[in-house]
Amino acid sequence: MMKGFPVGLVHVRQWPAGPARRRAWRCGHPWYPLALAWLALVLVLAGAPAHAESRPVLLVLGDSLSAAYGIERQEGWVSLLEARLDGKVQMVNASISGETSGGGASRLPELLGQHEPDIVLLELGGNDGLRGLPPGQFEANLATMIEASREAGAEVLLLGIDIPPNYGQAYRDAFTGVFHRLADEYELALVPFLLEGVALEDGLMQSDGIHPTAAAQPIILDNVWPALEPLLQAHDVLVAEVDQD
């Protein structure tokens, strides 16, 4: 009785040795077309992330004004900006309600290392002003963030803010002067007042008088857009002309 695998009943092809054997395997092995197909798929999949990552990265580091406080997040101006850019950039909104310039300066290095942004929008200072932080300290924090962003290869857009009139004109002038001084010193694009056309307007501010409503968010975006658009164009991000009426 025959035992074991009946190799004697199977015709065994004698493969040539050396390079000839390798050539024969490539030409005659039944799995060779399948191996080629897998190789092509791997190459396509390997190339896909690289294509996606080629988009510029835009990082927004702000406080409640950019974190859509009191409204749905998708209604905030940052989300509206992402929708307007329609996938042409990678948006990172690292804004936190209550954030200060000191907190932003502490968080920014990790954000820069993690996301490697091409453009950084700095929208901080409102909470510093409301807490009466000395303008010099606020200015130093912003300068630290500007320099860190530039060292990481990112361009910076500075979004200015004001504080309520009851803080006194002298403090308000010193506070808002920080944004203009830094913009001049570092030759930055600047939005002088993020809430232009929004602050103190009926229906555009929430009941606290500090945070804008959902209806105000398109206006805020229109305040940002003229300063941001040239930075986007410098990274070959072209957006169809937007009607801002």
Protein Blocks (a to p, Z undefined) as FASTA:
>chain_A
ZZdjdfklpccddddehjllmmmmmmmmmklmmmmmmmmmmmmmmmmmmmmmmpccdddd
ddfklnogoiafklpmklmmmmmnnopaccddfbdehiafklmmmmmmmmmmmnopabdc
ddehjlmmmnopafklmmmmmmmmmmmmmmnopacddddddddfklojklmmmmmmmmmm
mmmmnopacdfblkgokgopahiacfkomaccfklmmmmmmmmmmmmmmmmmmnopacdd
ddfZZ
